[in-house]
């Protein structure tokens, strides 16, 4: 073969993380996105939602998905109604991603659902689910790391990085992200 990777390798660095079937499925997805969606004008959100659903995505009603976003595995993506996946957003979701209603992922934000255990000789691959509750806003170029749970109404500021859960109705910023201030909970208004 052309690759050094082998499932039988004694060196964990040379064992593939994903099966051939998984790689083939993602290849088909990427080709479909390239051919059917990548070139489409921005307003064609319904078409792109349809294509993501065809590949197993559980996508809610009235979602906005931009043509230049990257969704690693649509079959591991679940959204509720009125979710925006903005321009250049990357969803790396081997552990799954759940986006509740009225979530916004602004341009070039990154949801990273996997890491490695650097304390093991095999550099073990670890997948963790990311959950964003209603009214969460992940601002431009912000990064959400594996296993993070962003509670209702939380905001992760531009270019910030979080590896910790975000508290409800709180604005975070920085590297690493820290609490900056409270956000008004407009869902309590009568």
N, C-alpha and C positions, 0 to 999 in steps of 0.2 A: 504494500500500500504506500501511499504518499505521505501518510501521517505517522508520527511517533506514538500517538495515543493507542492504547490497547486496554481492553477491559481486564485482561489477565496480567497487566504490568504489576510488578511488586512495588513500584514507585507510585505513590498516590498522585504525584504531579503529572504522571503520564496516563492515568486512567481517565477516560472521558466522564464528564459529569452527567451528560444527557445521552439517552439512547439514540440509535440511528433513526428510529421511528419518530422520536421527538424532533430531531434535527430536520427530518424530511417534512414533517408537518409545518414547522416554522418556516422552512424554505418556501413551501407552497403558499403560506400566508403572505410572506414578504413579496413574492412574485405577484400574487393577486392584488395586494395593496398598490404595488408599483404600476401595474397595468390598469386597474380599475379606479384607483382613487388619487394617487399621488399628483396627477396632472389636473385634477378637477378644480374648477373655480371655488373659491372660499364658500359661497352661499349654498353649495350642494351638500349640506350636512345630512339631510335625510338619506341620500344615496350612500354616503360613507357609513352611516349607522346601519343601513341594510347590509352592507358588505361585512361589517364587524359581526353582526348577528349571524350571518351565513357561516362564519367561522367559529360559532359557539359563544360569542359574547352575549351576556345577559344585559342588554342595554335598555334603559328606561325610555319613556316618551320625551320628545322635544330635547334630545341631547344635541350638543354642538360639538362636532369633531372636525378639526382642521386637517387639510390634506397633507401637511408636512410633519404631523406628529408621528411618533413611533410607538406602536403597541407591540410589545414583545410576544405575548401570547393572548390573543383576544378571548380564547376559551377560559382564561383565568381572570377575566375582567367582568365586574358586575357594577352596574350603575342604577340609580333611581332616576326619577324625572328631573329634567332641567339641569343637566350637568354640562359644563364646558371644558373640553380638552383643547387648549389653545394651540396657536402656531408653535411648532418646534418642540412641543412637550414630548418627553420620553417617559413611557411607562414600562419599566423593566419589572415584570410581575411573575417570576417563577413560583413565588409563594402565594400569589393571588392578590388582587386589589379590589376593594369595595369602596365606591364613591356614592355617598348618600345624595339626596336631592339638594339642589342649589349649590353644589360644589363647583368651584372655579379653579382650574389649573392654568395659570397665566403662562405667557410665552416662555419657552425654554426651561420651564420647571422640570424637575426630574424626580420620579418616584422610583427608588431603588430597593427592590424586594429581596435581595440576596447579598450574602457576604461570604467570607471564609473564616474558619477557625484557625487563626495564625499560631495557636498554641499546640497544634497537632502536627505530627510529621507528615500526614497526608494532606494538610491544608484543606481540611474538610469543608465542603460547600454547604452553606446553611441558607435555607429559604424561609422567609417569614412574611406573613400576610400584613398588608398595610390597609388601615381602615380610616376613612375620612367621613365624619358625621355631617349632618346638614349645615349649610352656610359656611363651610370651611373655605378659606381662600389661601391658596398656595401661590405666592406672588412670583413675578418674573425671576427666572434663574435660581429659584430656591430649590433645595434638595431635601427630600424626606427619605430617611434611611430605613432599613428593614425592621419590620415589626412595630413601627410607630402607629399610634392611635391618636388622631387629631379629633378632639372632642368638639361638640357643636359650637359653631361660630368662631373657632380659633383662626388666627391669621399668622402665616409664616412670611415675614417680610422679604423683600427682594434680595436675592443672592445669599440668603441665610441657609444654614444647614442644621437639621435636627436629627438626633438619634434617640431623643426622648419624647414621650407622649406630650401633647399640647393640651393644656387645660381649656375648658369651655370659655368662650367669649373673652379671650385674652390674645393680645398681639405680641408676637415674638420677633426678634431680629438678632442678627449677629452670627458669629462663627466661633463657637457653637451658639445656637439660638438660646436666648434668655428672655424672660418676660420683660416687656417694655411698658405695657399699660393695659388697662381693661378696655374692652370693646362694648358698646351699648348692645344689650340683648333686646333687639327690636321685636322678638317673638312674644315678649311679655306685654307689649303695648295692647291696650284694649280699644 
